[in-house]
Amino acid sequence: MLIRILRDAHIEGWQANYSVAGYQVDVAFPAAKIAIEVDGWAFHSDQAAFQNDRTRQNHIALLGWQVLRFTWLDLVDHPDRVIKQIRHALSAR
């Protein structure tokens, strides 16, 4: 869904399933050092998964990456807001 939204908005420079310091992020803009993660209940259903995500995000952020997190609901119900936030992050970097 995120990839379709990016394509429909004609946003370029991203890579899906990108590796940052041994962690795979859903979508990355490597040149801008922006990582985008899409959170869904299927992959965050227990305490260990939740904790792992926070540890991972902190490690990536300490390497100078900005991490944006969106939910499935964001993508489905608010795609314009998602694109606006991504564009803002890209222009700020």
C-alpha positions as CSV (number, residue, x, y, z in Angstrom):
1,M,0.0,0.0,0.0
2,L,2.8,2.5,0.9
3,I,4.6,1.8,-2.4
4,R,1.4,2.4,-4.4
5,I,0.9,5.7,-2.5
6,L,4.5,6.8,-3.2
7,R,4.1,5.9,-6.9
8,D,0.8,7.6,-7.3
9,A,2.3,10.8,-5.7
10,H,5.3,10.5,-8.1
11,I,7.8,10.5,-5.2
12,E,11.2,9.0,-6.2
13,G,14.4,8.1,-4.6
14,W,13.1,5.4,-2.3
15,Q,13.9,1.7,-2.0
16,A,11.7,-0.9,-0.4
17,N,13.1,-3.4,2.1
18,Y,16.3,-1.4,2.6
19,S,19.0,-2.5,5.0
20,V,20.2,0.0,7.6
21,A,22.9,-1.3,9.9
22,G,21.7,-4.9,9.5
23,Y,18.0,-3.9,10.1
24,Q,15.5,-4.0,7.2
25,V,13.2,-1.0,7.0
26,D,10.0,-1.1,4.9
27,V,11.0,1.9,2.7
28,A,14.0,4.1,2.8
29,F,15.2,7.3,1.1
30,P,18.9,6.5,1.4
31,A,20.2,9.9,0.2
32,A,18.0,11.7,2.7
33,K,18.5,9.1,5.4
34,I,14.8,8.7,6.0
35,A,13.3,5.3,7.0
36,I,9.6,4.7,6.8
37,E,8.0,1.9,8.8
38,V,4.4,0.7,8.4
39,D,3.1,-0.8,11.6
40,G,0.3,-3.4,11.7
41,W,-1.0,-5.5,14.5
42,A,0.0,-8.7,12.7
43,F,3.7,-8.0,13.3
44,H,3.4,-6.2,16.6
45,S,1.2,-8.6,18.5
46,D,3.5,-9.3,21.5
47,Q,5.8,-7.5,23.9
48,A,9.0,-8.9,22.3
49,A,8.1,-7.6,18.8
50,F,7.2,-4.2,20.3
51,Q,10.4,-4.0,22.2
52,N,12.5,-5.1,19.2
53,D,11.0,-2.3,17.1
54,R,11.9,0.3,19.6
55,T,15.5,-1.0,20.0
56,R,15.8,-1.1,16.2
57,Q,14.4,2.4,15.7
58,N,16.7,3.9,18.3
59,H,19.8,2.3,16.7
60,I,18.8,3.5,13.3
61,A,18.1,7.0,14.6
62,L,21.5,7.2,16.4
63,L,23.1,6.6,13.0
64,G,21.5,9.8,11.8
65,W,18.3,8.4,10.1
66,Q,14.9,10.0,10.6
67,V,12.3,7.3,11.2
68,L,8.7,7.9,10.2
69,R,6.1,5.4,11.4
70,F,2.6,5.0,9.9
71,T,-0.1,2.6,10.6
72,W,-2.1,0.6,8.1
73,L,-5.1,2.9,9.0
74,D,-2.9,5.9,8.0
75,L,-2.3,4.5,4.6
76,V,-5.9,3.5,4.0
77,D,-7.8,6.4,5.5
78,H,-5.2,9.3,5.3
79,P,-2.9,8.7,2.3
80,D,-2.7,12.5,1.6
81,R,-1.5,13.2,5.1
82,V,1.1,10.4,4.8
83,I,2.4,11.9,1.6
84,K,2.4,15.4,3.1
85,Q,4.5,14.2,6.0
86,I,6.9,12.3,3.8
87,R,7.3,15.4,1.5
88,H,8.0,17.6,4.5
89,A,10.6,15.2,5.9
90,L,12.3,15.0,2.5
91,S,12.4,18.8,2.1
92,A,13.7,19.3,5.6
93,R,16.7,16.9,5.0
